[in-house]
Amino acid sequence: MSEVSSQLPIDPITAVGVVSSPSKAPDGYYVVAQTTDGSDADLRKVGLFKSKVTRYLCFTRKTVSVNVNFSLFLCALH
């Protein structure tokens, strides 16, 4: 994780979202796909049975329009 964090810009986070897969993040967003211990960072991973539905946190450090990103995230989750 230290290798990845050293590559990230130091600008403040300006928007956060949730996407159904790392490949569905909007342009300019970083996806948190792995935890610091190397595990999958799927937010929906719960219990004994692995769900086929996944959710990942993503964020950007660019100035963004909230309305545009909100609709992008809704589309990505369906």
All heavy atoms as a GROMACS GRO file, in nm:
protein
  591
    1MET      N    1   0.082  -0.119   0.000
    1MET     CA    2   0.000   0.000   0.000
    1MET      C    3   0.086   0.125   0.000
    1MET      O    4   0.048   0.225  -0.057
    1MET     CB    5  -0.094  -0.004   0.121
    1MET     CG    6  -0.189   0.110   0.127
    1MET     SD    7  -0.308   0.099  -0.007
    1MET     CE    8  -0.409   0.236   0.027
    2SER      N    9   0.201   0.122   0.063
    2SER     CA   10   0.286   0.241   0.067
    2SER      C   11   0.332   0.279  -0.073
    2SER      O   12   0.348   0.396  -0.102
    2SER     CB   13   0.404   0.220   0.159
    2SER     OG   14   0.484   0.113   0.113
    3GLU      N   15   0.350   0.181  -0.160
    3GLU     CA   16   0.388   0.211  -0.298
    3GLU      C   17   0.275   0.286  -0.368
    3GLU      O   18   0.299   0.382  -0.438
    3GLU     CB   19   0.417   0.082  -0.375
    3GLU     CG   20   0.542   0.011  -0.329
    3GLU     CD   21   0.560  -0.123  -0.399
    3GLU    OE1   22   0.494  -0.146  -0.501
    3GLU    OE2   23   0.638  -0.203  -0.349
    4VAL      N   24   0.152   0.241  -0.348
    4VAL     CA   25   0.037   0.306  -0.411
    4VAL      C   26   0.016   0.444  -0.353
    4VAL      O   27  -0.003   0.540  -0.427
    4VAL     CB   28  -0.090   0.219  -0.393
    4VAL    CG1   29  -0.212   0.294  -0.443
    4VAL    CG2   30  -0.075   0.087  -0.465
    5SER      N   31   0.018   0.458  -0.221
    5SER     CA   32  -0.008   0.588  -0.160
    5SER      C   33   0.097   0.692  -0.197
    5SER      O   34   0.068   0.810  -0.204
    5SER     CB   35  -0.022   0.576  -0.008
    5SER     OG   36   0.098   0.527   0.047
    6SER      N   37   0.219   0.650  -0.222
    6SER     CA   38   0.322   0.745  -0.262
    6SER      C   39   0.300   0.796  -0.405
    6SER      O   40   0.355   0.897  -0.444
    6SER     CB   41   0.461   0.683  -0.248
    6SER     OG   42   0.477   0.578  -0.342
    7GLN      N   43   0.217   0.726  -0.483
    7GLN     CA   44   0.189   0.766  -0.620
    7GLN      C   45   0.067   0.856  -0.630
    7GLN      O   46   0.043   0.918  -0.733
    7GLN     CB   47   0.165   0.642  -0.708
    7GLN     CG   48   0.287   0.553  -0.719
    7GLN     CD   49   0.254   0.423  -0.789
    7GLN    OE1   50   0.143   0.403  -0.837
    7GLN    NE2   51   0.350   0.334  -0.795
    8LEU      N   52  -0.012   0.866  -0.524
    8LEU     CA   53  -0.133   0.948  -0.526
    8LEU      C   54  -0.099   1.095  -0.508
    8LEU      O   55  -0.009   1.130  -0.433
    8LEU     CB   56  -0.229   0.904  -0.415
    8LEU     CG   57  -0.286   0.764  -0.428
    8LEU    CD1   58  -0.370   0.732  -0.304
    8LEU    CD2   59  -0.371   0.750  -0.552
    9PRO      N   60  -0.174   1.184  -0.574
    9PRO     CA   61  -0.153   1.327  -0.554
    9PRO      C   62  -0.188   1.366  -0.411
    9PRO      O   63  -0.265   1.299  -0.344
    9PRO     CB   64  -0.249   1.393  -0.653
    9PRO     CG   65  -0.325   1.286  -0.719
    9PRO     CD   66  -0.279   1.154  -0.669
   10ILE      N   67  -0.133   1.478  -0.363
   10ILE     CA   68  -0.160   1.521  -0.226
   10ILE      C   69  -0.272   1.623  -0.217
   10ILE      O   70  -0.302   1.672  -0.110
   10ILE     CB   71  -0.032   1.575  -0.159
   10ILE    CG1   72   0.026   1.692  -0.239
   10ILE    CG2   73   0.070   1.466  -0.140
   10ILE    CD1   74   0.139   1.763  -0.169
   11ASP      N   75  -0.337   1.655  -0.329
   11ASP     CA   76  -0.450   1.748  -0.328
   11ASP      C   77  -0.564   1.688  -0.246
   11ASP      O   78  -0.576   1.567  -0.234
   11ASP     CB   79  -0.499   1.773  -0.471
   11ASP     CG   80  -0.394   1.841  -0.556
   11ASP    OD1   81  -0.310   1.914  -0.500
   11ASP    OD2   82  -0.392   1.818  -0.678
   12PRO      N   83  -0.653   1.773  -0.191
   12PRO     CA   84  -0.764   1.722  -0.110
   12PRO      C   85  -0.864   1.643  -0.194
   12PRO      O   86  -0.881   1.670  -0.314
   12PRO     CB   87  -0.828   1.848  -0.053
   12PRO     CG   88  -0.786   1.958  -0.144
   12PRO     CD   89  -0.652   1.918  -0.200
   13ILE      N   90  -0.930   1.548  -0.132
   13ILE     CA   91  -1.036   1.472  -0.198
   13ILE      C   92  -1.156   1.564  -0.214
   13ILE      O   93  -1.199   1.629  -0.119
   13ILE     CB   94  -1.072   1.347  -0.116
   13ILE    CG1   95  -0.954   1.249  -0.118
   13ILE    CG2   96  -1.200   1.281  -0.168
   13ILE    CD1   97  -0.971   1.129  -0.027
   14THR      N   98  -1.211   1.570  -0.336
   14THR     CA   99  -1.322   1.661  -0.365
   14THR      C  100  -1.454   1.588  -0.387
   14THR      O  101  -1.559   1.651  -0.382
   14THR     CB  102  -1.291   1.746  -0.489
   14THR    OG1  103  -1.262   1.659  -0.598
   14THR    CG2  104  -1.172   1.838  -0.463
   15ALA      N  105  -1.451   1.459  -0.414
   15ALA     CA  106  -1.575   1.383  -0.434
   15ALA      C  107  -1.547   1.235  -0.405
   15ALA      O  108  -1.438   1.186  -0.428
   15ALA     CB  109  -1.626   1.399  -0.576
   16VAL      N  110  -1.650   1.169  -0.354
   16VAL     CA  111  -1.642   1.027  -0.321
   16VAL      C  112  -1.764   0.959  -0.380
   16VAL      O  113  -1.872   1.017  -0.386
   16VAL     CB  114  -1.641   1.008  -0.167
   16VAL    CG1  115  -1.640   0.861  -0.131
   16VAL    CG2  116  -1.523   1.079  -0.105
   17GLY      N  117  -1.748   0.836  -0.425
   17GLY     CA  118  -1.860   0.761  -0.478
   17GLY      C  119  -1.843   0.613  -0.456
   17GLY      O  120  -1.742   0.568  -0.403
   18VAL      N  121  -1.944   0.539  -0.498
   18VAL     CA  122  -1.942   0.393  -0.491
   18VAL      C  123  -1.976   0.340  -0.630
   18VAL      O  124  -2.072   0.386  -0.692
   18VAL     CB  125  -2.046   0.343  -0.387
   18VAL    CG1  126  -2.052   0.192  -0.385
   18VAL    CG2  127  -2.014   0.398  -0.249
   19VAL      N  128  -1.896   0.245  -0.678
   19VAL     CA  129  -1.919   0.185  -0.809
   19VAL      C  130  -1.931   0.034  -0.795
   19VAL      O  131  -1.886  -0.025  -0.698
   19VAL     CB  132  -1.806   0.220  -0.909
   19VAL    CG1  133  -1.809   0.368  -0.944
   19VAL    CG2  134  -1.670   0.182  -0.856
   20SER      N  135  -1.992  -0.029  -0.896
   20SER     CA  136  -2.015  -0.173  -0.890
   20SER      C  137  -1.892  -0.255  -0.926
   20SER      O  138  -1.886  -0.373  -0.895
   20SER     CB  139  -2.132  -0.212  -0.980
   20SER     OG  140  -2.105  -0.174  -1.113
   21SER      N  141  -1.796  -0.194  -0.992
   21SER     CA  142  -1.670  -0.264  -1.021
   21SER      C  143  -1.562  -0.159  -1.046
   21SER      O  144  -1.593  -0.047  -1.088
   21SER     CB  145  -1.683  -0.357  -1.141
   21SER     OG  146  -1.675  -0.287  -1.262
   22PRO      N  147  -1.436  -0.194  -1.022
   22PRO     CA  148  -1.328  -0.098  -1.044
   22PRO      C  149  -1.324  -0.041  -1.186
   22PRO      O  150  -1.289   0.074  -1.206
   22PRO     CB  151  -1.202  -0.179  -1.014
   22PRO     CG  152  -1.247  -0.281  -0.915
   22PRO     CD  153  -1.386  -0.318  -0.960
   23SER      N  154  -1.367  -0.119  -1.284
   23SER     CA  155  -1.363  -0.072  -1.422
   23SER      C  156  -1.473   0.029  -1.454
   23SER      O  157  -1.470   0.091  -1.560
   23SER     CB  158  -1.374  -0.191  -1.518
   23SER     OG  159  -1.499  -0.255  -1.502
   24LYS      N  160  -1.569   0.048  -1.364
   24LYS     CA  161  -1.681   0.139  -1.390
   24LYS      C  162  -1.666   0.275  -1.323
   24LYS      O  163  -1.759   0.355  -1.323
   24LYS     CB  164  -1.812   0.074  -1.347
   24LYS     CG  165  -1.848  -0.045  -1.434
   24LYS     CD  166  -1.985  -0.095  -1.405
   24LYS     CE  167  -2.018  -0.208  -1.501
   24LYS     NZ  168  -2.153  -0.257  -1.484
   25ALA      N  169  -1.550   0.304  -1.268
   25ALA     CA  170  -1.529   0.435  -1.207
   25ALA      C  171  -1.520   0.542  -1.315
   25ALA      O  172  -1.464   0.519  -1.422
   25ALA     CB  173  -1.400   0.434  -1.124
   26PRO      N  174  -1.575   0.660  -1.289
   26PRO     CA  175  -1.565   0.769  -1.385
   26PRO      C  176  -1.419   0.810  -1.408
   26PRO      O  177  -1.334   0.786  -1.321
   26PRO     CB  178  -1.642   0.883  -1.318
   26PRO     CG  179  -1.729   0.818  -1.216
   26PRO     CD  180  -1.654   0.696  -1.172
   27ASP      N  181  -1.392   0.870  -1.521
   27ASP     CA  182  -1.257   0.918  -1.551
   27ASP      C  183  -1.211   1.014  -1.441
   27ASP      O  184  -1.289   1.096  -1.392
   27ASP     CB  185  -1.253   0.992  -1.684
   27ASP     CG  186  -1.270   0.899  -1.803
   27ASP    OD1  187  -1.245   0.778  -1.788
   27ASP    OD2  188  -1.306   0.948  -1.911
   28GLY      N  189  -1.086   0.999  -1.402
   28GLY     CA  190  -1.029   1.086  -1.300
   28GLY      C  191  -1.051   1.040  -1.157
   28GLY      O  192  -1.012   1.108  -1.064
   29TYR      N  193  -1.116   0.925  -1.139
   29TYR     CA  194  -1.140   0.871  -1.006
   29TYR      C  195  -1.044   0.757  -0.976
   29TYR      O  196  -1.012   0.677  -1.063
   29TYR     CB  197  -1.284   0.819  -0.994
   29TYR     CG  198  -1.384   0.928  -0.967
   29TYR    CD1  199  -1.419   1.019  -1.067
   29TYR    CD2  200  -1.444   0.941  -0.843
   29TYR    CE1  201  -1.511   1.120  -1.043
   29TYR    CE2  202  -1.536   1.042  -0.818
   29TYR     CZ  203  -1.569   1.131  -0.919
   29TYR     OH  204  -1.658   1.230  -0.894
   30TYR      N  205  -0.999   0.751  -0.853
   30TYR     CA  206  -0.919   0.639  -0.804
   30TYR      C  207  -1.014   0.542  -0.736
   30TYR      O  208  -1.103   0.584  -0.661
   30TYR     CB  209  -0.816   0.687  -0.701
   30TYR     CG  210  -0.715   0.783  -0.756
   30TYR    CD1  211  -0.732   0.920  -0.742
   30TYR    CD2  212  -0.601   0.736  -0.821
   30TYR    CE1  213  -0.639   1.009  -0.792
   30TYR    CE2  214  -0.507   0.825  -0.872
   30TYR     CZ  215  -0.527   0.961  -0.856
   30TYR     OH  216  -0.434   1.048  -0.905
   31VAL      N  217  -0.996   0.413  -0.757
   31VAL     CA  218  -1.080   0.310  -0.694
   31VAL      C  219  -1.001   0.244  -0.581
   31VAL      O  220  -0.886   0.207  -0.599
   31VAL     CB  221  -1.124   0.204  -0.796
   31VAL    CG1  222  -1.204   0.094  -0.728
   31VAL    CG2  223  -1.204   0.267  -0.908
   32VAL      N  224  -1.066   0.230  -0.467
   32VAL     CA  225  -1.007   0.157  -0.356
   32VAL      C  226  -1.048   0.011  -0.376
   32VAL      O  227  -1.156  -0.031  -0.334
   32VAL     CB  228  -1.055   0.211  -0.220
   32VAL    CG1  229  -0.991   0.133  -0.106
   32VAL    CG2  230  -1.028   0.359  -0.208
   33ALA      N  231  -0.963  -0.066  -0.445
   33ALA     CA  232  -0.996  -0.203  -0.480
   33ALA      C  233  -0.931  -0.304  -0.386
   33ALA      O  234  -0.968  -0.421  -0.387
   33ALA     CB  235  -0.952  -0.231  -0.624
   34GLN      N  236  -0.835  -0.259  -0.307
   34GLN     CA  237  -0.762  -0.350  -0.220
   34GLN      C  238  -0.735  -0.282  -0.086
   34GLN      O  239  -0.710  -0.162  -0.080
   34GLN     CB  240  -0.628  -0.384  -0.288
   34GLN     CG  241  -0.568  -0.514  -0.248
   34GLN     CD  242  -0.447  -0.544  -0.334
   34GLN    OE1  243  -0.362  -0.457  -0.356
   34GLN    NE2  244  -0.439  -0.666  -0.384
   35THR      N  245  -0.742  -0.360   0.021
   35THR     CA  246  -0.712  -0.307   0.154
   35THR      C  247  -0.561  -0.305   0.176
   35THR      O  248  -0.485  -0.360   0.096
   35THR     CB  249  -0.778  -0.392   0.263
   35THR    OG1  250  -0.722  -0.523   0.260
   35THR    CG2  251  -0.929  -0.399   0.244
   36THR      N  252  -0.519  -0.247   0.287
   36THR     CA  253  -0.376  -0.240   0.315
   36THR      C  254  -0.313  -0.377   0.338
   36THR      O  255  -0.193  -0.393   0.319
   36THR     CB  256  -0.348  -0.151   0.438
   36THR    OG1  257  -0.422  -0.202   0.549
   36THR    CG2  258  -0.386  -0.007   0.412
   37ASP      N  259  -0.394  -0.476   0.375
   37ASP     CA  260  -0.339  -0.611   0.393
   37ASP      C  261  -0.351  -0.697   0.268
   37ASP      O  262  -0.323  -0.816   0.270
   37ASP     CB  263  -0.403  -0.681   0.513
   37ASP     CG  264  -0.549  -0.716   0.494
   37ASP    OD1  265  -0.607  -0.681   0.389
   37ASP    OD2  266  -0.608  -0.778   0.584
   38GLY      N  267  -0.395  -0.636   0.156
   38GLY     CA  268  -0.402  -0.707   0.029
   38GLY      C  269  -0.535  -0.775   0.000
   38GLY      O  270  -0.552  -0.836  -0.104
   39SER      N  271  -0.632  -0.762   0.089
   39SER     CA  272  -0.763  -0.822   0.067
   39SER      C  273  -0.846  -0.738  -0.030
   39SER      O  274  -0.821  -0.619  -0.048
   39SER     CB  275  -0.839  -0.832   0.200
   39SER     OG  276  -0.769  -0.912   0.291
   40ASP      N  277  -0.946  -0.800  -0.088
   40ASP     CA  278  -1.039  -0.730  -0.176
   40ASP      C  279  -1.116  -0.628  -0.092
   40ASP      O  280  -1.164  -0.658   0.016
   40ASP     CB  281  -1.136  -0.832  -0.236
   40ASP     CG  282  -1.230  -0.773  -0.339
   40ASP    OD1  283  -1.211  -0.657  -0.380
   40ASP    OD2  284  -1.323  -0.844  -0.381
   41ALA      N  285  -1.129  -0.505  -0.142
   41ALA     CA  286  -1.196  -0.397  -0.068
   41ALA      C  287  -1.344  -0.386  -0.100
   41ALA      O  288  -1.406  -0.282  -0.076
   41ALA     CB  289  -1.125  -0.265  -0.096
   42ASP      N  290  -1.404  -0.492  -0.151
   42ASP     CA  291  -1.547  -0.494  -0.181
   42ASP      C  292  -1.626  -0.458  -0.056
   42ASP      O  293  -1.612  -0.522   0.048
   42ASP     CB  294  -1.586  -0.633  -0.232
   42ASP     CG  295  -1.734  -0.649  -0.259
   42ASP    OD1  296  -1.807  -0.548  -0.259
   42ASP    OD2  297  -1.776  -0.764  -0.282
   43LEU      N  298  -1.709  -0.354  -0.064
   43LEU     CA  299  -1.787  -0.308   0.050
   43LEU      C  300  -1.902  -0.402   0.085
   43LEU      O  301  -1.956  -0.397   0.194
   43LEU     CB  302  -1.843  -0.168   0.024
   43LEU     CG  303  -1.740  -0.058   0.002
   43LEU    CD1  304  -1.809   0.071  -0.041
   43LEU    CD2  305  -1.656  -0.038   0.127
   44ARG      N  306  -1.942  -0.488  -0.009
   44ARG     CA  307  -2.055  -0.578   0.013
   44ARG      C  308  -2.014  -0.718   0.056
   44ARG      O  309  -2.098  -0.804   0.073
   44ARG     CB  310  -2.138  -0.588  -0.114
   44ARG     CG  311  -2.195  -0.458  -0.162
   44ARG     CD  312  -2.339  -0.445  -0.158
   44ARG     NE  313  -2.414  -0.568  -0.158
   44ARG     CZ  314  -2.541  -0.574  -0.174
   44ARG    NH1  315  -2.608  -0.465  -0.197
   44ARG    NH2  316  -2.606  -0.687  -0.169
   45LYS      N  317  -1.887  -0.743   0.070
   45LYS     CA  318  -1.840  -0.876   0.108
   45LYS      C  319  -1.878  -0.901   0.254
   45LYS      O  320  -1.819  -0.846   0.344
   45LYS     CB  321  -1.689  -0.888   0.091
   45LYS     CG  322  -1.639  -1.031   0.107
   45LYS     CD  323  -1.490  -1.039   0.108
   45LYS     CE  324  -1.430  -0.995  -0.022
   45LYS     NZ  325  -1.286  -1.012  -0.028
   46VAL      N  326  -1.979  -0.986   0.272
   46VAL     CA  327  -2.030  -1.010   0.406
   46VAL      C  328  -2.066  -1.158   0.421
   46VAL      O  329  -2.117  -1.220   0.328
   46VAL     CB  330  -2.158  -0.926   0.433
   46VAL    CG1  331  -2.212  -0.951   0.572
   46VAL    CG2  332  -2.130  -0.779   0.414
   47GLY      N  333  -2.042  -1.211   0.537
   47GLY     CA  334  -2.093  -1.341   0.573
   47GLY      C  335  -2.030  -1.460   0.505
   47GLY      O  336  -1.924  -1.453   0.445
   48LEU      N  337  -2.100  -1.572   0.514
   48LEU     CA  338  -2.052  -1.701   0.468
   48LEU      C  339  -2.056  -1.715   0.316
   48LEU      O  340  -1.968  -1.775   0.256
   48LEU     CB  341  -2.140  -1.809   0.533
   48LEU     CG  342  -2.088  -1.949   0.541
   48LEU    CD1  343  -1.950  -1.953   0.604
   48LEU    CD2  344  -2.185  -2.033   0.624
   49PHE      N  345  -2.160  -1.663   0.253
   49PHE     CA  346  -2.175  -1.678   0.109
   49PHE      C  347  -2.130  -1.552   0.038
   49PHE      O  348  -2.174  -1.443   0.071
   49PHE     CB  349  -2.321  -1.707   0.074
   49PHE     CG  350  -2.373  -1.829   0.142
   49PHE    CD1  351  -2.454  -1.818   0.253
   49PHE    CD2  352  -2.338  -1.954   0.096
   49PHE    CE1  353  -2.502  -1.930   0.318
   49PHE    CE2  354  -2.385  -2.068   0.161
   49PHE     CZ  355  -2.466  -2.056   0.272
   50LYS      N  356  -2.043  -1.568  -0.061
   50LYS     CA  357  -1.993  -1.452  -0.135
   50LYS      C  358  -2.101  -1.404  -0.232
   50LYS      O  359  -2.148  -1.478  -0.315
   50LYS     CB  360  -1.866  -1.486  -0.210
   50LYS     CG  361  -1.809  -1.367  -0.281
   50LYS     CD  362  -1.674  -1.393  -0.337
   50LYS     CE  363  -1.638  -1.276  -0.425
   50LYS     NZ  364  -1.521  -1.211  -0.388
   51SER      N  365  -2.139  -1.280  -0.220
   51SER     CA  366  -2.238  -1.220  -0.308
   51SER      C  367  -2.175  -1.189  -0.443
   51SER      O  368  -2.058  -1.154  -0.452
   51SER     CB  369  -2.290  -1.091  -0.245
   51SER     OG  370  -2.373  -1.023  -0.335
   52LYS      N  371  -2.254  -1.200  -0.549
   52LYS     CA  372  -2.205  -1.164  -0.682
   52LYS      C  373  -2.213  -1.013  -0.704
   52LYS      O  374  -2.159  -0.961  -0.798
   52LYS     CB  375  -2.285  -1.236  -0.790
   52LYS     CG  376  -2.258  -1.385  -0.791
   52LYS     CD  377  -2.328  -1.453  -0.904
   52LYS     CE  378  -2.296  -1.600  -0.899
   52LYS     NZ  379  -2.352  -1.673  -1.009
   53VAL      N  380  -2.281  -0.943  -0.613
   53VAL     CA  381  -2.292  -0.798  -0.620
   53VAL      C  382  -2.172  -0.740  -0.547
   53VAL      O  383  -2.142  -0.778  -0.435
   53VAL     CB  384  -2.423  -0.750  -0.554
   53VAL    CG1  385  -2.429  -0.598  -0.553
   53VAL    CG2  386  -2.543  -0.810  -0.623
   54THR      N  387  -2.102  -0.648  -0.612
   54THR     CA  388  -1.986  -0.585  -0.550
   54THR      C  389  -2.003  -0.434  -0.548
   54THR      O  390  -2.073  -0.377  -0.632
   54THR     CB  391  -1.856  -0.620  -0.625
   54THR    OG1  392  -1.867  -0.578  -0.761
   54THR    CG2  393  -1.828  -0.770  -0.621
   55ARG      N  394  -1.937  -0.370  -0.454
   55ARG     CA  395  -1.936  -0.225  -0.443
   55ARG      C  396  -1.798  -0.181  -0.397
   55ARG      O  397  -1.743  -0.237  -0.302
   55ARG     CB  398  -2.039  -0.175  -0.340
   55ARG     CG  399  -2.183  -0.207  -0.375
   55ARG     CD  400  -2.232  -0.124  -0.492
   55ARG     NE  401  -2.372  -0.147  -0.518
   55ARG     CZ  402  -2.418  -0.226  -0.613
   55ARG    NH1  403  -2.335  -0.294  -0.688
   55ARG    NH2  404  -2.548  -0.239  -0.633
   56TYR      N  405  -1.742  -0.081  -0.466
   56TYR     CA  406  -1.610  -0.029  -0.432
   56TYR      C  407  -1.616   0.122  -0.413
   56TYR      O  408  -1.685   0.192  -0.487
   56TYR     CB  409  -1.509  -0.062  -0.542
   56TYR     CG  410  -1.483  -0.209  -0.552
   56TYR    CD1  411  -1.558  -0.289  -0.637
   56TYR    CD2  412  -1.384  -0.269  -0.476
   56TYR    CE1  413  -1.535  -0.425  -0.646
   56TYR    CE2  414  -1.360  -0.405  -0.484
   56TYR     CZ  415  -1.437  -0.483  -0.569
   56TYR     OH  416  -1.414  -0.618  -0.575
   57LEU      N  417  -1.543   0.170  -0.317
   57LEU     CA  418  -1.531   0.312  -0.293
   57LEU      C  419  -1.438   0.372  -0.397
   57LEU      O  420  -1.337   0.311  -0.434
   57LEU     CB  421  -1.472   0.334  -0.153
   57LEU     CG  422  -1.456   0.477  -0.106
   57LEU    CD1  423  -1.593   0.540  -0.084
   57LEU    CD2  424  -1.375   0.479   0.023
   58CYS      N  425  -1.472   0.490  -0.447
   58CYS     CA  426  -1.382   0.561  -0.538
   58CYS      C  427  -1.384   0.709  -0.501
   58CYS      O  428  -1.475   0.757  -0.434
   58CYS     CB  429  -1.419   0.539  -0.684
   58CYS     SG  430  -1.578   0.602  -0.734
   59PHE      N  431  -1.280   0.779  -0.542
   59PHE     CA  432  -1.270   0.920  -0.507
   59PHE      C  433  -1.190   0.995  -0.613
   59PHE      O  434  -1.118   0.936  -0.692
   59PHE     CB  435  -1.204   0.938  -0.369
   59PHE     CG  436  -1.060   0.893  -0.364
   59PHE    CD1  437  -0.957   0.982  -0.386
   59PHE    CD2  438  -1.029   0.760  -0.338
   59PHE    CE1  439  -0.824   0.941  -0.381
   59PHE    CE2  440  -0.897   0.717  -0.334
   59PHE     CZ  441  -0.795   0.808  -0.355
   60THR      N  442  -1.206   1.126  -0.613
   60THR     CA  443  -1.130   1.211  -0.703
   60THR      C  444  -1.075   1.330  -0.625
   60THR      O  445  -1.127   1.365  -0.520
   60THR     CB  446  -1.212   1.259  -0.823
   60THR    OG1  447  -1.126   1.327  -0.915
   60THR    CG2  448  -1.325   1.352  -0.782
   61ARG      N  449  -0.974   1.388  -0.680
   61ARG     CA  450  -0.914   1.508  -0.622
   61ARG      C  451  -0.934   1.629  -0.715
   61ARG      O  452  -0.881   1.734  -0.690
   61ARG     CB  453  -0.766   1.484  -0.595
   61ARG     CG  454  -0.746   1.374  -0.491
   61ARG     CD  455  -0.599   1.343  -0.472
   61ARG     NE  456  -0.578   1.231  -0.384
   61ARG     CZ  457  -0.569   1.237  -0.251
   61ARG    NH1  458  -0.581   1.351  -0.190
   61ARG    NH2  459  -0.548   1.128  -0.180
   62LYS      N  460  -1.010   1.610  -0.821
   62LYS     CA  461  -1.039   1.718  -0.915
   62LYS      C  462  -1.164   1.793  -0.871
   62LYS      O  463  -1.249   1.738  -0.802
   62LYS     CB  464  -1.064   1.660  -1.055
   62LYS     CG  465  -0.945   1.593  -1.116
   62LYS     CD  466  -0.980   1.540  -1.253
   62LYS     CE  467  -0.861   1.472  -1.317
   62LYS     NZ  468  -0.893   1.421  -1.450
   63THR      N  469  -1.179   1.916  -0.918
   63THR     CA  470  -1.301   1.991  -0.896
   63THR      C  471  -1.408   1.930  -0.984
   63THR      O  472  -1.388   1.913  -1.104
   63THR     CB  473  -1.282   2.140  -0.932
   63THR    OG1  474  -1.174   2.190  -0.853
   63THR    CG2  475  -1.407   2.219  -0.906
   64VAL      N  476  -1.521   1.892  -0.924
   64VAL     CA  477  -1.626   1.822  -0.999
   64VAL      C  478  -1.762   1.884  -0.975
   64VAL      O  479  -1.784   1.955  -0.877
   64VAL     CB  480  -1.632   1.672  -0.957
   64VAL    CG1  481  -1.506   1.600  -0.996
   64VAL    CG2  482  -1.659   1.659  -0.810
   65SER      N  483  -1.854   1.854  -1.065
   65SER     CA  484  -1.994   1.893  -1.050
   65SER      C  485  -2.067   1.778  -0.981
   65SER      O  486  -2.070   1.667  -1.031
   65SER     CB  487  -2.056   1.919  -1.187
   65SER     OG  488  -2.195   1.927  -1.176
   66VAL      N  489  -2.126   1.804  -0.866
   66VAL     CA  490  -2.192   1.700  -0.787
   66VAL      C  491  -2.302   1.631  -0.866
   66VAL      O  492  -2.314   1.509  -0.866
   66VAL     CB  493  -2.247   1.758  -0.655
   66VAL    CG1  494  -2.327   1.653  -0.580
   66VAL    CG2  495  -2.134   1.810  -0.570
   67ASN      N  496  -2.386   1.705  -0.938
   67ASN     CA  497  -2.498   1.646  -1.010
   67ASN      C  498  -2.452   1.549  -1.118
   67ASN      O  499  -2.510   1.444  -1.135
   67ASN     CB  500  -2.585   1.756  -1.072
   67ASN     CG  501  -2.656   1.837  -0.966
   67ASN    OD1  502  -2.681   1.788  -0.857
   67ASN    ND2  503  -2.686   1.961  -0.996
   68VAL      N  504  -2.348   1.582  -1.192
   68VAL     CA  505  -2.298   1.495  -1.297
   68VAL      C  506  -2.246   1.365  -1.238
   68VAL      O  507  -2.280   1.257  -1.284
   68VAL     CB  508  -2.187   1.565  -1.379
   68VAL    CG1  509  -2.121   1.467  -1.474
   68VAL    CG2  510  -2.245   1.684  -1.455
   69ASN      N  511  -2.165   1.373  -1.135
   69ASN     CA  512  -2.109   1.252  -1.076
   69ASN      C  513  -2.214   1.165  -1.010
   69ASN      O  514  -2.207   1.044  -1.016
   69ASN     CB  515  -1.999   1.288  -0.975
   69ASN     CG  516  -1.875   1.331  -1.046
   69ASN    OD1  517  -1.837   1.270  -1.144
   69ASN    ND2  518  -1.814   1.437  -0.999
   70PHE      N  519  -2.314   1.226  -0.949
   70PHE     CA  520  -2.420   1.147  -0.885
   70PHE      C  521  -2.490   1.061  -0.987
   70PHE      O  522  -2.511   0.942  -0.964
   70PHE     CB  523  -2.517   1.239  -0.813
   70PHE     CG  524  -2.625   1.165  -0.739
   70PHE    CD1  525  -2.593   1.091  -0.626
   70PHE    CD2  526  -2.756   1.168  -0.783
   70PHE    CE1  527  -2.691   1.021  -0.558
   70PHE    CE2  528  -2.853   1.098  -0.714
   70PHE     CZ  529  -2.822   1.025  -0.602
   71SER      N  530  -2.524   1.116  -1.103
   71SER     CA  531  -2.593   1.036  -1.205
   71SER      C  532  -2.501   0.929  -1.262
   71SER      O  533  -2.544   0.820  -1.295
   71SER     CB  534  -2.650   1.124  -1.315
   71SER     OG  535  -2.548   1.196  -1.379
   72LEU      N  536  -2.371   0.957  -1.271
   72LEU     CA  537  -2.277   0.856  -1.318
   72LEU      C  538  -2.274   0.738  -1.223
   72LEU      O  539  -2.273   0.623  -1.264
   72LEU     CB  540  -2.135   0.915  -1.331
   72LEU     CG  541  -2.108   1.001  -1.451
   72LEU    CD1  542  -1.970   1.066  -1.437
   72LEU    CD2  543  -2.113   0.920  -1.579
   73PHE      N  544  -2.273   0.764  -1.093
   73PHE     CA  545  -2.267   0.657  -0.996
   73PHE      C  546  -2.394   0.575  -0.996
   73PHE      O  547  -2.392   0.455  -0.984
   73PHE     CB  548  -2.239   0.710  -0.856
   73PHE     CG  549  -2.100   0.762  -0.840
   73PHE    CD1  550  -2.076   0.888  -0.791
   73PHE    CD2  551  -1.992   0.684  -0.876
   73PHE    CE1  552  -1.947   0.934  -0.778
   73PHE    CE2  553  -1.862   0.730  -0.864
   73PHE     CZ  554  -1.840   0.856  -0.815
   74LEU      N  555  -2.509   0.638  -1.013
   74LEU     CA  556  -2.634   0.565  -1.019
   74LEU      C  557  -2.634   0.469  -1.138
   74LEU      O  558  -2.677   0.356  -1.127
   74LEU     CB  559  -2.752   0.660  -1.028
   74LEU     CG  560  -2.788   0.735  -0.900
   74LEU    CD1  561  -2.904   0.829  -0.925
   74LEU    CD2  562  -2.819   0.639  -0.788
   75CYS      N  563  -2.585   0.514  -1.252
   75CYS     CA  564  -2.578   0.428  -1.370
   75CYS      C  565  -2.483   0.310  -1.348
   75CYS      O  566  -2.511   0.199  -1.388
   75CYS     CB  567  -2.532   0.507  -1.493
   75CYS     SG  568  -2.651   0.631  -1.547
   76ALA      N  569  -2.371   0.337  -1.283
   76ALA     CA  570  -2.270   0.233  -1.263
   76ALA      C  571  -2.317   0.125  -1.167
   76ALA      O  572  -2.271   0.013  -1.172
   76ALA     CB  573  -2.140   0.295  -1.211
   77LEU      N  574  -2.413   0.156  -1.079
   77LEU     CA  575  -2.458   0.059  -0.980
   77LEU      C  576  -2.568  -0.033  -1.031
   77LEU      O  577  -2.597  -0.134  -0.970
   77LEU     CB  578  -2.508   0.132  -0.854
   77LEU     CG  579  -2.399   0.204  -0.776
   77LEU    CD1  580  -2.461   0.282  -0.661
   77LEU    CD2  581  -2.296   0.107  -0.721
   78HIS      N  582  -2.628  -0.004  -1.142
   78HIS     CA  583  -2.737  -0.089  -1.194
   78HIS      C  584  -2.684  -0.209  -1.267
   78HIS      O  585  -2.583  -0.220  -1.317
   78HIS     CB  586  -2.829  -0.008  -1.285
   78HIS     CG  587  -2.907   0.092  -1.207
   78HIS    ND1  588  -3.011   0.058  -1.126
   78HIS    CD2  589  -2.893   0.226  -1.196
   78HIS    CE1  590  -3.060   0.166  -1.070
   78HIS    NE2  591  -2.991   0.270  -1.112
   0.00000   0.00000   0.00000
